[in-house]
Amino acid sequence: MFEAFVMLCLDGTEPCRTALRPGWDAATEAACADAIARDPPSVLSGQTGAAFCAPRPETGLAFDEVVPGVFVHLGAVAEAGPDNLGDVANIAFVVGSHSVAVIDAGGSRAVGEAAYLAIRERTDLPIVALILTHMHPDHVFGAAVFREAGAGIIGRAGLGRALAERDESYREGFSALIGAEGFLGTEIVPPDREVTAVETLDLGGRVLRITPRPTAHTATDLTVFDTGAGVLFAGDLVFHDHAPALDGSLKGWQAVLAAMAEESASLMVPGHGGPVLPWPEGAEPLRRYLDTLAADTRAALAAGQPLSAAAREIGRGEAANWRLFDLFNARNATTAYTELEWE
């Protein structure tokens, strides 16, 4: 198979990278070139020259088939940086008899391209949907690749507005972490459809149940349940090994976890860590952390501790249980304090 590619260069000069443009693939180079001539790809930021065709690379991200038809990639338990290009969140895809759905897209266009190649190593079935579990950049920045491949982008109600409001800060923040070269071609794209109630997606013999959740980890969380395989894709509503990040409501997150326990899943894919855990036992470390955060915060408030002092102590007893703890816990403590002081 042949795919379309473009050259992306920083400020129009080196360093450059070759970027994949899904959607113009064909069995021969001539057919690929004809497709480009009929409908040229839109120009990406940093693009120099026109699109061209070349053989499809054979390797992409590493995915494990955790049950038949369900593939999961383990993102690095690390901060986004030049060495990982934002590949710090789990990505999954589910293959039915007639189509494929992808769950989350990675933290840069380069990661999205690599995930696309991994899918194409296993199937040429159409990719009909990319489901974004929430708004954070490490989960959404590869989305444009899947839109080009023909997928409709699905998110919870409010995702489009949240991404628009944070577009500039997300791009600046992740570009600074990854480096401008690695971030070349990356953009935020809005969802094509936002779900407001539970709905299903039939991939052919595989039905996914998409459930929007109340504000918890963020205000844009949703979960995906493969009803046949019994696999729950929790997004960042469940962290494992990687320290949790609270960007929504502590009490809301505790309530959502309790509601999720009713899902008849046997396996769960968290947003970070794992990448596959038993359900509901796999969420127990997170429940313990959130309970500790809540108890410590209420104790600090009862003792009259100011936020500046409390944020250094709240949750500290959990430090040994989580990687990247110091990167996230003080922020979580601040969010918890400002929420619970109004109880």
Order of alpha helices (4+ residues) and beta strands (2+ residues): beta-beta-alpha-beta-beta-beta-beta-beta-alpha-beta-alpha-alpha-beta-alpha-beta-beta-beta-beta-beta-alpha-beta-beta-alpha-alpha-alpha
